Amino acid sequence: LTDRQHAVVVCCARKLLHTKQLDSAIYVSSGSGLPGAGHRLDRPGIDGKAGILANQVLLGGVIEAATNQCTHALAGKPADLRIPATVDFCLTGTHSWSYWQDDLHKSWRCWPPRSACNGPHGGAFR
């Protein structure tokens, strides 16, 4: 996401949470920081480069382990507000594109066809 798209997501999420006007669930996900199926030299973005793979496993693993702790703390908040949420804590996964993309695709089932986040062309992510 670009900085502008990220700002739209954050703004819409805050608006929906604070007004409790959700017509669909929230999707919360995090990897554990441990390497998994996405860590192969033949994956797009790695393209056979061992240094990129090592960076994803080492640095991406540390980052994802830290965000995993934050995500666990966040996971109970929607329930406290009686807002439905899907929470998916993966046994593997680092802070890298392939895992983020997988989770983004899984999250689409939680977005309503039209919501407060829709832009002028029917969606914020067109």
BAPA-492430 format. One record per residue (C-alpha): y, x, z; residue in one letter; residue number from 0; chain. Coordinates in nm, 2 decimals. Example, Ala and Ser with C-alpha at 12.3 -4.5 7.8 and 13.67 -1.06 7.14 Angstrom:
BEGIN
<atom><y>-0.45</y><x>1.23</x><z>0.78</z><resn>A</resn><resi>0</resi><chain>A</chain></atom>
<atom><y>-0.11</y><x>1.37</x><z>0.71</z><resn>S</resn><resi>1</resi><chain>A</chain></atom>
end
This chain:
BEGIN
<atom><y>0.00</y><x>0.00</x><z>0.00</z><resn>L</resn><resi>0</resi><chain>A</chain></atom>
<atom><y>0.35</y><x>0.11</x><z>-0.06</z><resn>T</resn><resi>1</resi><chain>A</chain></atom>
<atom><y>0.59</y><x>0.12</x><z>0.24</z><resn>D</resn><resi>2</resi><chain>A</chain></atom>
<atom><y>0.75</y><x>-0.21</x><z>0.12</z><resn>R</resn><resi>3</resi><chain>A</chain></atom>
<atom><y>0.41</y><x>-0.38</x><z>0.09</z><resn>Q</resn><resi>4</resi><chain>A</chain></atom>
<atom><y>0.31</y><x>-0.25</x><z>0.44</z><resn>H</resn><resi>5</resi><chain>A</chain></atom>
<atom><y>0.64</y><x>-0.39</x><z>0.58</z><resn>A</resn><resi>6</resi><chain>A</chain></atom>
<atom><y>0.57</y><x>-0.73</x><z>0.42</z><resn>V</resn><resi>7</resi><chain>A</chain></atom>
<atom><y>0.22</y><x>-0.74</x><z>0.58</z><resn>V</resn><resi>8</resi><chain>A</chain></atom>
<atom><y>0.35</y><x>-0.64</x><z>0.92</z><resn>V</resn><resi>9</resi><chain>A</chain></atom>
<atom><y>0.64</y><x>-0.88</x><z>0.90</z><resn>C</resn><resi>10</resi><chain>A</chain></atom>
<atom><y>0.42</y><x>-1.17</x><z>0.80</z><resn>C</resn><resi>11</resi><chain>A</chain></atom>
<atom><y>0.16</y><x>-1.09</x><z>1.06</z><resn>A</resn><resi>12</resi><chain>A</chain></atom>
<atom><y>0.42</y><x>-1.09</x><z>1.33</z><resn>R</resn><resi>13</resi><chain>A</chain></atom>
<atom><y>0.57</y><x>-1.42</x><z>1.20</z><resn>K</resn><resi>14</resi><chain>A</chain></atom>
<atom><y>0.23</y><x>-1.58</x><z>1.19</z><resn>L</resn><resi>15</resi><chain>A</chain></atom>
<atom><y>0.12</y><x>-1.45</x><z>1.53</z><resn>L</resn><resi>16</resi><chain>A</chain></atom>
<atom><y>0.45</y><x>-1.55</x><z>1.71</z><resn>H</resn><resi>17</resi><chain>A</chain></atom>
<atom><y>0.47</y><x>-1.89</x><z>1.56</z><resn>T</resn><resi>18</resi><chain>A</chain></atom>
<atom><y>0.10</y><x>-1.95</x><z>1.58</z><resn>K</resn><resi>19</resi><chain>A</chain></atom>
<atom><y>0.11</y><x>-2.10</x><z>1.23</z><resn>Q</resn><resi>20</resi><chain>A</chain></atom>
<atom><y>-0.20</y><x>-1.94</x><z>1.10</z><resn>L</resn><resi>21</resi><chain>A</chain></atom>
<atom><y>-0.41</y><x>-2.14</x><z>0.86</z><resn>D</resn><resi>22</resi><chain>A</chain></atom>
<atom><y>-0.68</y><x>-1.87</x><z>0.84</z><resn>S</resn><resi>23</resi><chain>A</chain></atom>
<atom><y>-0.83</y><x>-1.60</x><z>1.05</z><resn>A</resn><resi>24</resi><chain>A</chain></atom>
<atom><y>-0.71</y><x>-1.24</x><z>1.11</z><resn>I</resn><resi>25</resi><chain>A</chain></atom>
<atom><y>-0.93</y><x>-0.96</x><z>0.99</z><resn>Y</resn><resi>26</resi><chain>A</chain></atom>
<atom><y>-0.94</y><x>-0.65</x><z>1.22</z><resn>V</resn><resi>27</resi><chain>A</chain></atom>
<atom><y>-1.16</y><x>-0.35</x><z>1.13</z><resn>S</resn><resi>28</resi><chain>A</chain></atom>
<atom><y>-1.20</y><x>0.01</x><z>1.21</z><resn>S</resn><resi>29</resi><chain>A</chain></atom>
<atom><y>-1.45</y><x>0.29</x><z>1.15</z><resn>G</resn><resi>30</resi><chain>A</chain></atom>
<atom><y>-1.60</y><x>0.50</x><z>1.42</z><resn>S</resn><resi>31</resi><chain>A</chain></atom>
<atom><y>-1.47</y><x>0.84</x><z>1.29</z><resn>G</resn><resi>32</resi><chain>A</chain></atom>
<atom><y>-1.83</y><x>0.95</x><z>1.21</z><resn>L</resn><resi>33</resi><chain>A</chain></atom>
<atom><y>-1.91</y><x>1.04</x><z>0.85</z><resn>P</resn><resi>34</resi><chain>A</chain></atom>
<atom><y>-2.11</y><x>0.78</x><z>0.65</z><resn>G</resn><resi>35</resi><chain>A</chain></atom>
<atom><y>-2.20</y><x>0.68</x><z>0.30</z><resn>A</resn><resi>36</resi><chain>A</chain></atom>
<atom><y>-1.85</y><x>0.73</x><z>0.17</z><resn>G</resn><resi>37</resi><chain>A</chain></atom>
<atom><y>-1.87</y><x>1.10</x><z>0.22</z><resn>H</resn><resi>38</resi><chain>A</chain></atom>
<atom><y>-2.03</y><x>1.23</x><z>-0.09</z><resn>R</resn><resi>39</resi><chain>A</chain></atom>
<atom><y>-1.90</y><x>1.49</x><z>-0.34</z><resn>L</resn><resi>40</resi><chain>A</chain></atom>
<atom><y>-1.94</y><x>1.25</x><z>-0.62</z><resn>D</resn><resi>41</resi><chain>A</chain></atom>
<atom><y>-1.71</y><x>0.98</x><z>-0.47</z><resn>R</resn><resi>42</resi><chain>A</chain></atom>
<atom><y>-1.38</y><x>0.90</x><z>-0.65</z><resn>P</resn><resi>43</resi><chain>A</chain></atom>
<atom><y>-1.10</y><x>1.10</x><z>-0.49</z><resn>G</resn><resi>44</resi><chain>A</chain></atom>
<atom><y>-1.33</y><x>1.38</x><z>-0.38</z><resn>I</resn><resi>45</resi><chain>A</chain></atom>
<atom><y>-1.44</y><x>1.46</x><z>-0.73</z><resn>D</resn><resi>46</resi><chain>A</chain></atom>
<atom><y>-1.68</y><x>1.74</x><z>-0.63</z><resn>G</resn><resi>47</resi><chain>A</chain></atom>
<atom><y>-1.42</y><x>1.93</x><z>-0.42</z><resn>K</resn><resi>48</resi><chain>A</chain></atom>
<atom><y>-1.58</y><x>2.04</x><z>-0.09</z><resn>A</resn><resi>49</resi><chain>A</chain></atom>
<atom><y>-1.24</y><x>2.10</x><z>0.07</z><resn>G</resn><resi>50</resi><chain>A</chain></atom>
<atom><y>-1.13</y><x>1.74</x><z>0.02</z><resn>I</resn><resi>51</resi><chain>A</chain></atom>
<atom><y>-1.46</y><x>1.62</x><z>0.16</z><resn>L</resn><resi>52</resi><chain>A</chain></atom>
<atom><y>-1.43</y><x>1.85</x><z>0.46</z><resn>A</resn><resi>53</resi><chain>A</chain></atom>
<atom><y>-1.08</y><x>1.72</x><z>0.52</z><resn>N</resn><resi>54</resi><chain>A</chain></atom>
<atom><y>-1.19</y><x>1.36</x><z>0.51</z><resn>Q</resn><resi>55</resi><chain>A</chain></atom>
<atom><y>-1.48</y><x>1.43</x><z>0.75</z><resn>V</resn><resi>56</resi><chain>A</chain></atom>
<atom><y>-1.28</y><x>1.65</x><z>1.00</z><resn>L</resn><resi>57</resi><chain>A</chain></atom>
<atom><y>-0.92</y><x>1.53</x><z>1.00</z><resn>L</resn><resi>58</resi><chain>A</chain></atom>
<atom><y>-1.01</y><x>1.18</x><z>0.88</z><resn>G</resn><resi>59</resi><chain>A</chain></atom>
<atom><y>-1.28</y><x>1.15</x><z>1.15</z><resn>G</resn><resi>60</resi><chain>A</chain></atom>
<atom><y>-1.03</y><x>1.25</x><z>1.43</z><resn>V</resn><resi>61</resi><chain>A</chain></atom>
<atom><y>-0.77</y><x>1.01</x><z>1.30</z><resn>I</resn><resi>62</resi><chain>A</chain></atom>
<atom><y>-1.01</y><x>0.72</x><z>1.27</z><resn>E</resn><resi>63</resi><chain>A</chain></atom>
<atom><y>-1.17</y><x>0.78</x><z>1.61</z><resn>A</resn><resi>64</resi><chain>A</chain></atom>
<atom><y>-0.82</y><x>0.75</x><z>1.76</z><resn>A</resn><resi>65</resi><chain>A</chain></atom>
<atom><y>-0.73</y><x>0.44</x><z>1.56</z><resn>T</resn><resi>66</resi><chain>A</chain></atom>
<atom><y>-1.07</y><x>0.29</x><z>1.66</z><resn>N</resn><resi>67</resi><chain>A</chain></atom>
<atom><y>-0.97</y><x>0.30</x><z>2.02</z><resn>Q</resn><resi>68</resi><chain>A</chain></atom>
<atom><y>-0.64</y><x>0.13</x><z>1.94</z><resn>C</resn><resi>69</resi><chain>A</chain></atom>
<atom><y>-0.82</y><x>-0.13</x><z>1.73</z><resn>T</resn><resi>70</resi><chain>A</chain></atom>
<atom><y>-1.06</y><x>-0.21</x><z>2.02</z><resn>H</resn><resi>71</resi><chain>A</chain></atom>
<atom><y>-0.76</y><x>-0.27</x><z>2.24</z><resn>A</resn><resi>72</resi><chain>A</chain></atom>
<atom><y>-0.60</y><x>-0.50</x><z>1.97</z><resn>L</resn><resi>73</resi><chain>A</chain></atom>
<atom><y>-0.92</y><x>-0.69</x><z>1.90</z><resn>A</resn><resi>74</resi><chain>A</chain></atom>
<atom><y>-0.89</y><x>-0.92</x><z>2.21</z><resn>G</resn><resi>75</resi><chain>A</chain></atom>
<atom><y>-0.53</y><x>-1.02</x><z>2.15</z><resn>K</resn><resi>76</resi><chain>A</chain></atom>
<atom><y>-0.59</y><x>-1.29</x><z>1.89</z><resn>P</resn><resi>77</resi><chain>A</chain></atom>
<atom><y>-0.85</y><x>-1.45</x><z>2.11</z><resn>A</resn><resi>78</resi><chain>A</chain></atom>
<atom><y>-0.60</y><x>-1.45</x><z>2.40</z><resn>D</resn><resi>79</resi><chain>A</chain></atom>
<atom><y>-0.36</y><x>-1.65</x><z>2.18</z><resn>L</resn><resi>80</resi><chain>A</chain></atom>
<atom><y>-0.64</y><x>-1.88</x><z>2.06</z><resn>R</resn><resi>81</resi><chain>A</chain></atom>
<atom><y>-0.61</y><x>-1.74</x><z>1.71</z><resn>I</resn><resi>82</resi><chain>A</chain></atom>
<atom><y>-0.93</y><x>-1.71</x><z>1.51</z><resn>P</resn><resi>83</resi><chain>A</chain></atom>
<atom><y>-1.01</y><x>-1.35</x><z>1.41</z><resn>A</resn><resi>84</resi><chain>A</chain></atom>
<atom><y>-1.29</y><x>-1.16</x><z>1.24</z><resn>T</resn><resi>85</resi><chain>A</chain></atom>
<atom><y>-1.34</y><x>-0.82</x><z>1.40</z><resn>V</resn><resi>86</resi><chain>A</chain></atom>
<atom><y>-1.56</y><x>-0.56</x><z>1.22</z><resn>D</resn><resi>87</resi><chain>A</chain></atom>
<atom><y>-1.62</y><x>-0.23</x><z>1.40</z><resn>F</resn><resi>88</resi><chain>A</chain></atom>
<atom><y>-1.82</y><x>-0.01</x><z>1.16</z><resn>C</resn><resi>89</resi><chain>A</chain></atom>
<atom><y>-2.07</y><x>0.24</x><z>1.30</z><resn>L</resn><resi>90</resi><chain>A</chain></atom>
<atom><y>-1.94</y><x>0.50</x><z>1.05</z><resn>T</resn><resi>91</resi><chain>A</chain></atom>
<atom><y>-1.62</y><x>0.56</x><z>0.86</z><resn>G</resn><resi>92</resi><chain>A</chain></atom>
<atom><y>-1.32</y><x>0.80</x><z>0.86</z><resn>T</resn><resi>93</resi><chain>A</chain></atom>
<atom><y>-0.96</y><x>0.75</x><z>0.78</z><resn>H</resn><resi>94</resi><chain>A</chain></atom>
<atom><y>-1.00</y><x>0.78</x><z>0.41</z><resn>S</resn><resi>95</resi><chain>A</chain></atom>
<atom><y>-0.94</y><x>0.56</x><z>0.10</z><resn>W</resn><resi>96</resi><chain>A</chain></atom>
<atom><y>-1.30</y><x>0.46</x><z>0.03</z><resn>S</resn><resi>97</resi><chain>A</chain></atom>
<atom><y>-1.35</y><x>0.30</x><z>0.37</z><resn>Y</resn><resi>98</resi><chain>A</chain></atom>
<atom><y>-1.00</y><x>0.14</x><z>0.37</z><resn>W</resn><resi>99</resi><chain>A</chain></atom>
<atom><y>-1.07</y><x>-0.01</x><z>0.03</z><resn>Q</resn><resi>100</resi><chain>A</chain></atom>
<atom><y>-1.41</y><x>-0.15</x><z>0.15</z><resn>D</resn><resi>101</resi><chain>A</chain></atom>
<atom><y>-1.24</y><x>-0.31</x><z>0.45</z><resn>D</resn><resi>102</resi><chain>A</chain></atom>
<atom><y>-0.96</y><x>-0.45</x><z>0.24</z><resn>L</resn><resi>103</resi><chain>A</chain></atom>
<atom><y>-1.20</y><x>-0.62</x><z>0.01</z><resn>H</resn><resi>104</resi><chain>A</chain></atom>
<atom><y>-1.39</y><x>-0.76</x><z>0.31</z><resn>K</resn><resi>105</resi><chain>A</chain></atom>
<atom><y>-1.07</y><x>-0.90</x><z>0.45</z><resn>S</resn><resi>106</resi><chain>A</chain></atom>
<atom><y>-0.98</y><x>-1.11</x><z>0.15</z><resn>W</resn><resi>107</resi><chain>A</chain></atom>
<atom><y>-1.20</y><x>-1.39</x><z>0.27</z><resn>R</resn><resi>108</resi><chain>A</chain></atom>
<atom><y>-0.97</y><x>-1.43</x><z>0.56</z><resn>C</resn><resi>109</resi><chain>A</chain></atom>
<atom><y>-0.65</y><x>-1.49</x><z>0.35</z><resn>W</resn><resi>110</resi><chain>A</chain></atom>
<atom><y>-0.56</y><x>-1.84</x><z>0.27</z><resn>P</resn><resi>111</resi><chain>A</chain></atom>
<atom><y>-0.49</y><x>-1.93</x><z>-0.10</z><resn>P</resn><resi>112</resi><chain>A</chain></atom>
<atom><y>-0.12</y><x>-1.98</x><z>-0.01</z><resn>R</resn><resi>113</resi><chain>A</chain></atom>
<atom><y>0.04</y><x>-1.86</x><z>0.31</z><resn>S</resn><resi>114</resi><chain>A</chain></atom>
<atom><y>0.38</y><x>-1.76</x><z>0.46</z><resn>A</resn><resi>115</resi><chain>A</chain></atom>
<atom><y>0.32</y><x>-1.42</x><z>0.31</z><resn>C</resn><resi>116</resi><chain>A</chain></atom>
<atom><y>0.32</y><x>-1.53</x><z>-0.05</z><resn>N</resn><resi>117</resi><chain>A</chain></atom>
<atom><y>0.59</y><x>-1.38</x><z>-0.26</z><resn>G</resn><resi>118</resi><chain>A</chain></atom>
<atom><y>0.78</y><x>-1.54</x><z>-0.55</z><resn>P</resn><resi>119</resi><chain>A</chain></atom>
<atom><y>0.49</y><x>-1.51</x><z>-0.79</z><resn>H</resn><resi>120</resi><chain>A</chain></atom>
<atom><y>0.23</y><x>-1.67</x><z>-0.55</z><resn>G</resn><resi>121</resi><chain>A</chain></atom>
<atom><y>0.12</y><x>-1.36</x><z>-0.36</z><resn>G</resn><resi>122</resi><chain>A</chain></atom>
<atom><y>0.25</y><x>-1.05</x><z>-0.20</z><resn>A</resn><resi>123</resi><chain>A</chain></atom>
<atom><y>-0.01</y><x>-0.83</x><z>-0.36</z><resn>F</resn><resi>124</resi><chain>A</chain></atom>
<atom><y>0.00</y><x>-0.91</x><z>-0.73</z><resn>R</resn><resi>125</resi><chain>A</chain></atom>
end
